[in-house]
Amino acid sequence: MKIRRTNTRARYYWTAVVLSVFFLFGCQTTPSQRAETDSALFASYPPEVQERLLAGRVEIGDDKDMVRIALGDPDRTRTRVTGQTEETVWIYTRSRPRLSLGLGGARGAGRTTVGTGVGIATGGGTTEQARVIFRNGEVHSVEEAL
């Protein structure tokens, strides 16, 4: 009888890599996916506006639905009041992934074992990408990080 050995470490390693990649990139949606979510609303916009939104661009005067199609939901929102004016600020950020590599070894009972590990985390911090400022439900200004 022959016993077949499988490399469980390799299986765990590749499973961790695939899940990490899915976690980092699988949750993001594209403008075309967001446009499909509310296709009737998207179809009501003129062709040049549709093209602009699919390219991920917003302009002064766009409403919140248009910004959601172009950029997605904001990562944070703020309300600021100055004098008689109330503004809603949508803040978009980008997470910086952090990659860790490890190598370890052990010797015991006449055997030597070597192991490796790869870790990918989103704990590398965030960078602000853009702020979209609304007044009366329409884009008043867009601030982009350089």
C-alpha positions in Angstrom: 0.0 0.0 0.0 1.4 3.3 -1.1 0.7 6.4 1.0 0.3 9.6 -1.0 1.6 12.7 0.8 0.2 16.1 -0.1 2.0 19.3 0.6 -0.4 20.9 3.0 1.9 23.9 3.6 1.8 24.8 -0.1 -2.0 24.5 -0.2 -2.3 26.8 2.8 0.2 29.2 1.3 -1.6 29.5 -2.0 -5.0 29.7 -0.3 -3.7 32.6 1.9 -2.3 34.4 -1.2 -5.6 34.1 -3.2 -7.7 35.2 -0.2 -5.3 38.2 0.4 -5.6 39.3 -3.2 -9.3 39.0 -3.2 -9.5 40.9 0.1 -7.4 43.7 -1.3 -8.9 44.1 -4.7 -12.1 42.1 -4.8 -14.3 44.5 -2.9 -13.8 47.5 -5.2 -16.3 48.3 -7.9 -15.8 50.0 -11.2 -17.9 52.9 -12.5 -19.5 50.5 -15.1 -20.5 48.1 -12.3 -22.0 51.0 -10.3 -23.8 52.2 -13.4 -25.3 48.8 -13.9 -26.7 48.8 -10.4 -29.0 51.6 -11.2 -29.2 51.3 -15.0 -32.5 53.3 -15.4 -30.9 56.3 -13.7 -27.7 56.0 -15.6 -29.6 55.7 -18.9 -31.4 59.0 -18.1 -28.1 60.9 -18.4 -27.0 62.3 -21.8 -24.3 60.2 -23.6 -21.5 62.7 -22.9 -22.3 62.6 -19.2 -22.5 58.8 -19.2 -19.0 58.7 -20.9 -17.6 61.1 -18.3 -19.0 59.2 -15.3 -17.7 55.9 -16.7 -14.3 57.6 -16.9 -14.6 58.4 -13.2 -14.8 62.2 -13.6 -17.1 64.5 -11.7 -17.9 68.1 -12.5 -19.4 71.1 -10.7 -23.2 70.7 -10.6 -23.2 66.9 -10.5 -25.6 65.4 -8.0 -24.8 62.7 -5.4 -26.0 59.9 -7.6 -23.6 61.0 -10.4 -20.7 61.1 -8.0 -21.5 57.7 -6.6 -21.4 56.2 -10.1 -18.1 57.9 -11.0 -16.3 57.5 -7.7 -18.3 55.1 -5.6 -19.4 55.6 -2.0 -17.1 57.9 0.0 -14.9 56.5 2.7 -15.8 59.3 5.1 -18.3 62.1 5.2 -18.3 65.4 7.0 -20.7 68.3 7.4 -19.3 71.7 7.8 -21.2 74.9 8.5 -19.7 78.3 7.8 -22.0 81.3 8.3 -25.2 80.6 6.4 -23.7 77.8 4.3 -23.8 74.1 5.0 -21.6 71.8 3.0 -21.4 68.0 2.9 -17.8 66.7 2.2 -17.3 63.3 0.8 -13.7 62.1 1.4 -12.1 59.4 -0.7 -9.0 57.6 0.5 -6.7 54.8 -0.7 -5.3 52.2 1.6 -1.7 51.4 1.3 -1.1 47.6 1.6 1.7 46.4 3.7 3.6 43.2 2.6 5.5 41.1 5.1 7.7 38.1 4.3 9.1 35.7 6.8 11.5 32.7 6.9 11.9 30.4 9.9 13.6 27.2 10.7 13.8 24.6 13.4 15.8 21.5 14.3 14.6 18.8 16.6 14.5 15.0 16.9 17.0 14.6 14.1 14.9 16.6 11.6 15.4 20.1 10.1 12.3 22.0 9.1 12.2 25.3 7.2 9.0 27.3 6.8 8.1 30.5 4.9 5.2 32.9 5.2 3.7 35.8 3.3 1.4 38.3 4.8 -0.5 41.1 3.1 -2.4 43.6 5.2 -4.2 46.9 4.6 -2.7 48.3 7.8 -0.1 50.4 5.9 -2.2 53.5 6.4 -4.4 55.5 4.2 -3.8 58.4 1.8 -6.5 61.0 1.0 -7.2 61.0 -2.7 -10.0 63.5 -3.1 -12.7 65.5 -1.5 -16.0 66.3 -3.1 -17.9 69.2 -1.6 -21.6 69.5 -2.0 -23.9 72.5 -1.5 -27.6 72.1 -1.8 -27.1 68.5 -3.1 -24.8 69.5 -6.0 -21.0 69.4 -6.4 -19.7 72.8 -5.4 -16.0 71.9 -5.7 -13.6 69.0 -6.0 -10.3 68.9 -4.3 -7.8 66.3 -5.5 -4.6 65.3 -3.7 -1.4 65.7 -5.7 
